Amino acid sequence: MPARSKARKRALDVLFEAELRDRPVLDVLAERAGDEIPPLPSYAADLVRGVHAHQERIGAYELLWADDVPDAVAISEAVQLAGDLSTEGSPTFVNGLLARLLELKPTLSL
């Protein structure tokens, strides 16, 4: 699994943990960044901070604000995570949602 794919999974773990434990996202991030072996990848931390700042899903954050991630990669990786971690219909839903967001992207003021 490529490094950024692993980082996306780790970022999702941190976001999920914060939500599940009803704790501030940045507090959970700080805990995980300091005590995990192997260490939390810096890209995972960047994703958590970005998602927290924009209150979006990882795929939406990468699609709209992470200029170093190609749009197709952001969508593909989000669909892959949905397939790995959610229900059978989730990948199709995530793909449709992000594809529509991609269509609207030129009209959005970010």
C-alpha angles and dihedrals in degrees: 000000000000118000096248091049089054090047091052090052091049091048090051089050091055093047092047093048092051092050094044093049092039090233130140110274095227091051091054090046091053091050094048094043091056103041111032126109112229091033120250107266114248090236089057090053090048090052093049091050092046094048090047092050094048099030092225136124118270093256093049091047093051092043095051107028112017101084093181093063117079112235093239091053093050091052095042094050093047091050090049092052091048090052093049098044110026144042128308094260095047099087091055091047094048092046092051093045095049093042089056091046089052090053090051095042096094091055097048122098105220 
